[in-house]
Amino acid sequence: MESEMDIAEDQVEISDDVPEDNTKSILEAILFAASEPITVKQFQHAIPKITVREIRNALSELQQDYEQMNRSFRLIEIANGYQICTQPEYSDWIRKFFIQQVRVTLSPSALETLAIVAYKQPVTRNDVSTIRGVNSDSVISALVEKGLVRVSGRKEGAGRSLLFSTTDTFLQQFGLKDPSELPSLEEIEQLLSTSNSNESIHTSLEETE
């Protein structure tokens, strides 16, 4: 007699059978579900009955399909794998979307602090507090917890204060390739429009350049 555990395992068993002419759809589904580039080896692990050549051919066909359909996204090879990404011409719209998302999830004080770290990095807690005119320790800690800011080293000299910089998560949130693509101070000010210290932070940032 089968135990309850054996029955449960049978119920969650996943078939390796691939429906005929459905390879591209399976690969496409995996690509859309993944948040990182997928290697051919990872594809084959998920669908072992398909050869490496069949996987590469199917991925190549997907690339051609997206191009011929003039879709807003494409399939690219990156980091030794494959990933679906948007077409470059839509980058401005996506950046605006992510900026709005951050605006919803972060308080004005957090946005102020994040802007200072982004433009002055690497920067110490005291530097941030001086620019804002208020103690910012708790805000910086909150940004670290959210993964938007990280400890990037220690300042030379007495005390060796911790230095803070933005993270890859920050770049992803704002739709940026690297810190050189940071929006202008005017765009940052728009994000801080609900704060009473917009003018002072803009002035402080410029004066400390």
For each residue, the residues with C-beta under 8 A, 3 or more apart:
1:
2: 6 7 10
3: 6 7
4: 7 8
5: 8 9
6: 2 3 9 10
7: 2 3 4 10 11
8: 4 5 11 12
9: 5 6 12 13
10: 2 6 7 13
11: 7 8
12: 8 9
13: 9 10
14:
15:
16: 47 48 49
17: 49
18: 22 23 26 47 49 50
19: 22
20:
21:
22: 18 19 25 26
23: 18 26 27 47 50 54 55 58
24: 27 28 58 61 62 65
25: 22 28 29
26: 18 22 23 29 30 46 47
27: 23 24 30 31 43 55 58 59 62
28: 24 25 31 32 62
29: 25 26 32 33
30: 26 27 33 34 38 43 46
31: 27 28 34 38 62 75 82 83 84
32: 28 29 84
33: 29 30
34: 30 31 37 38 83
35:
36: 79 81 83
37: 34 78 79 80 81 82 83
38: 30 31 34 42 43 81 82 83
39: 42 43 80 81 82
40: 43 44 52 55 56 81 82
41: 44 45
42: 38 39 45 46 81
43: 27 30 38 39 40 46 47 50 55
44: 40 41 47 48 50 51 52 55
45: 41 42 48
46: 26 30 42 43
47: 16 18 23 26 43 44 50 55
48: 16 44 45
49: 16 17 18
50: 18 23 43 44 47 54 55 58
51: 44 54 55
52: 40 44 55 56
53: 56 57
54: 23 50 51 57 58
55: 23 27 40 43 44 47 50 51 52 58 59
56: 40 52 53 59 60
57: 53 54 60 61
58: 23 24 27 50 54 55 61 62
59: 27 55 56 62 63 75 82
60: 56 57 63 64
61: 24 57 58 64 65
62: 24 27 28 31 58 59 65 66 75
63: 59 60 66 67 74 75
64: 60 61 67 68
65: 24 61 62 68 69
66: 62 63 69 71 73 74 75
67: 63 64 70 74
68: 64 65
69: 65 66
70: 67
71: 66 74 87
72: 86 87 90
73: 66 84 85 86 87
74: 63 66 67 71 84 85 86 87
75: 31 59 62 63 66 82 83 84
76: 82 83 84 85
77: 81 82
78: 37 81 82 83 85
79: 36 37 83
80: 37 39
81: 36 37 38 39 40 42 77 78
82: 31 37 38 39 40 59 75 76 77 78
83: 31 34 36 37 38 75 76 78 79
84: 31 32 73 74 75 76
85: 73 74 76 78
86: 72 73 74 90 91 94
87: 71 72 73 74 90
88: 91
89:
90: 72 86 87 93 94
91: 86 88 94 95 175
92: 95 96
93: 90 96 97
94: 86 90 91 97 98 175
95: 91 92 98 99 174 175 176 183
96: 92 93 99 100
97: 93 94 100 101 175
98: 94 95 101 102 172 173 174 175
99: 95 96 102 103 174 175 183 187 191
100: 96 97 103 104
101: 97 98 104 105 173
102: 98 99 105 106 111 173 174 191
103: 99 100 106 111 191
104: 100 101
105: 101 102
106: 102 103 110 111 114 146
107: 110 111
108: 111 112 192 194 195
109: 112 113 132 136 139 195
110: 106 107 113 114 139 142 143
111: 102 103 106 107 108 114 115 191 192 195
112: 108 109 115 116 132 192 195 197 201
113: 109 110 116 117 128 132 136 139 140 143
114: 106 110 111 117 118 143 148 149 166 170
115: 111 112 118 119 188 191 192 201 205
116: 112 113 119 120 123 127 128 131 132 201 205
117: 113 114 120 121 123 128 140 143 149 164 165 166
118: 114 115 121 166 170 179 182
119: 115 116 182 185 188 205
120: 116 117 123 127 128 131 205 208
121: 117 118 152 163 164 165 166 179
122: 152 153 155 163 164 165
123: 116 117 120 127 128 163 164 165
124: 127 128 155 161 162 163 164
125: 128 129 136 137 140 161 162 164
126: 129 130 161
127: 116 120 123 124 130 131
128: 113 116 117 120 123 124 125 131 132 136 140 164
129: 125 126 132 133 134 135 136 137
130: 126 127 133
131: 116 120 127 128 201 204 205 208
132: 109 112 113 116 128 129 136 197 201 204
133: 129 130 197 200 204
134: 129
135: 129 138
136: 109 113 125 128 129 132 139 140
137: 125 129 140 141
138: 135 141 142
139: 109 110 113 136 142 143
140: 113 117 125 128 136 137 143 144 149 164
141: 137 138 144 145
142: 110 138 139 145 146
143: 110 113 114 117 139 140 146 148 149
144: 140 141 147 148 149 150 151 164
145: 141 142
146: 106 142 143 149 169
147: 144 150 167 169
148: 114 143 144 166 167 169 170 173
149: 114 117 140 143 144 146 164 165 166 167 170
150: 144 147 164 165 166 167
151: 144 162 163 164
152: 121 122 163 164 165
153: 122 162 163
154: 160 161 162 163
155: 122 124 159 160 161 162 163
156: 160
157: 160
158:
159: 155
160: 154 155 156 157
161: 124 125 126 154 155
162: 124 125 151 153 154 155
163: 121 122 123 124 151 152 153 154 155
164: 117 121 122 123 124 125 128 140 144 149 150 151 152
165: 117 121 122 123 149 150 152
166: 114 117 118 121 148 149 150 170 171 179
167: 147 148 149 150 170 171
168: 171 172
169: 146 147 148 172 173
170: 114 118 148 149 166 167 173 174 176
171: 166 167 168 174 176 177 178 179
172: 98 168 169 175 176
173: 98 101 102 148 169 170
174: 95 98 99 102 170 171 182 183
175: 91 94 95 97 98 99 172
176: 95 170 171 172 179 181 182
177: 171 180 181
178: 171 181
179: 118 121 166 171 176 182
180: 177
181: 176 177 178
182: 118 119 174 176 179
183: 95 99 174 187 188
184: 187 188
185: 119 188 189 202 205 206
186: 189 190
187: 99 183 184 190 191
188: 115 119 183 184 185 191 192
189: 185 186 192 193 198 201 202
190: 186 187 193
191: 99 102 103 111 115 187 188
192: 108 111 112 115 188 189 195 197 198 201
193: 189 190 198
194: 108
195: 108 109 111 112 192 198 201
196:
197: 112 132 133 192 200 201
198: 189 192 193 195 201 202
199: 202 203
200: 133 197 203 204
201: 112 115 116 131 132 189 192 195 197 198 204 205
202: 185 189 198 199 205 206
203: 199 200 206 207
204: 131 132 133 200 201 207 208
205: 115 116 119 120 131 185 201 202 208 209
206: 185 202 203 209
207: 203 204
208: 120 131 204 205
209: 205 206
